[in-house]
Amino acid sequence: MTSPLTPLRTAPVEVLEERPDATIDEGDREKMSHIIRKDDEMKGYALGEEVEALCGKRWVPTRDPQKFPVCPTCLEVLGQIRSASAN
């Protein structure tokens, strides 16, 4: 029998996370982090002005972008910008 002071041992648990389909509905854009131009970052967060994401979404940022997945359309546009500037 173990006493209340005896440390318990636990085994590692592997958690498999099921990823949803990558299709995006119009309302899903509200639940994602979007990529904006660096110049717009101060304008949006500090001054409370509307900014435009690379995907075309316009809004006033108020939420922590670290808490949401990144918009795949923004990532695609960013990849195109980077590959064009590399050439």
C-alpha positions, -999 to +999 in steps of 0.1 A: +000+000+000+013+035-008+013+063+016+000+098+007+036+110+006+048+083-019+053+099-053+032+084-080+048+073-113+031+080-145+038+066-180+040+090-209+008+093-229+008+099-266-021+121-277-029+120-314-046+151-326-071+148-354-067+176-379-099+189-396-101+191-434-081+221-448-111+236-466-120+271-454-155+285-451-160+322-451-167+323-414-135+304-406-114+334-415-125+350-383-109+321-363-074+324-378-043+345-375-036+365-406-003+378-419+000+416-423+027+438-436+052+449-410+044+485-416+007+478-407+015+461-374+019+493-354-010+509-372-033+480-362-023+471-327-012+505-313-034+529-331-064+507-335-067+513-373-079+488-399-052+466-415-053+443-445-040+408-444-022+392-474-053+372-481-074+404-484-092+403-451-096+438-435-101+442-398-089+460-366-067+434-348-076+429-311-068+393-304-036+374-296-025+359-330-006+331-312-038+315-301-051+307-336-039+288-366-024+308-395-046+314-425-034+291-453-042+317-479-019+342-462+008+316-460+004+308-497+006+345-507+037+349-484+054+320-501+047+336-535+062+369-523+093+352-510+099+331-541+094+362-563+119+382-543+144+353-544+146+354-582 
